[in-house]
Amino acid sequence: MIVKSDLETCRKDMQTNIGKRIRLRSNGGRKRTIVQEGILDSCYPNVFTVRCTKMNKYSELVSFSYIDVLTRVVEIAVEAEVEACKC
C-alpha cells in the first residue's frame, strides 16, 4: 500500500533531479514499451513534467504522476547516474 510519506519521498527525490536528462520507460499497451528521453522540467504536488525533444526540432511536454513511478508503471533512469531513481 502506498502512503502519503512515500509520495513525499518520491517528489523530493524527483526535485533533486530537476534540469537533469532522464530516460522514461512506460507501458504503451499491447506489449509495447514506450521509451522517452528528455529533461526533467518541473515537479508539482501530484505530477512531474519532462520536456522531450524530437528529431524534428520541436519539443513535447509530457507529464507523469508519482503513483506511476511508485507502482513501477513508469521506470525512470537519470542519464548522469548509472542507477535508476529509487522512489
PyMOL commands that set and color helices and strands:
alter all, ss='L'
color gray80, all
select helices_A, chain A and resi 4-15+66-70
alter helices_A, ss='H'
color red, helices_A
select strands_A, chain A and resi 21-29+32-43+47-53+59-65+74-78
alter strands_A, ss='S'
color yellow, strands_A
deselect
rebuild
show_as cartoon
